[in-house]
Amino acid sequence: MEITEKEFAVIKEISGNHLPDQRTISHRTGISLGLTNLIIKRLITKGYIKATQLNRKKIQYMLTPKGFSEKADKSYRFALKTITHFRMLKDNIQNMVSERYKKGYDRFEVNGSGELADIVELAIRRLNNPKIIFTRRISDSRHNRNACLLVSSSKKTTPQESIDIISYLSESGLFYENN
């Protein structure tokens, strides 16, 4: 039985906080207090957490072994999903660069800061093609986390091409733009 993202957020908060109350859990997870109450009751019913009445106003929530197991399993699945997605991004970018290289483009410049530009740089470097000329320009903007790939040829016979990486990956079905 798989838990929801909100249930997982509550489990993470309970496991990382010695004496969390529902208001604190609600605030830290960004879930309304009423929904937090329902989620906690559901997690108790499922056997993921245990509630102990400390006094008239204070309840202690603790993860059960089943709750620890579910948290570890969900974290593991998330890590695997992230690694798989990263590999797909890298492979897709490498295919695009290889296709451009076969068309005569040999200069690739990544413009951008942030994780996406880092992934593009890593993908190009991992091609290990000594004939590809690669540079990286870190943008000054802290607000724009996109990456742009400028593609050109050292032979000057092909026109320069600019590729917006988010748009390219969106067209490939690997990334979704927020419009």
Order of alpha helices (4+ residues) and beta strands (2+ residues): alpha-alpha-alpha-beta-beta-alpha-beta-alpha-beta-beta-beta-alpha
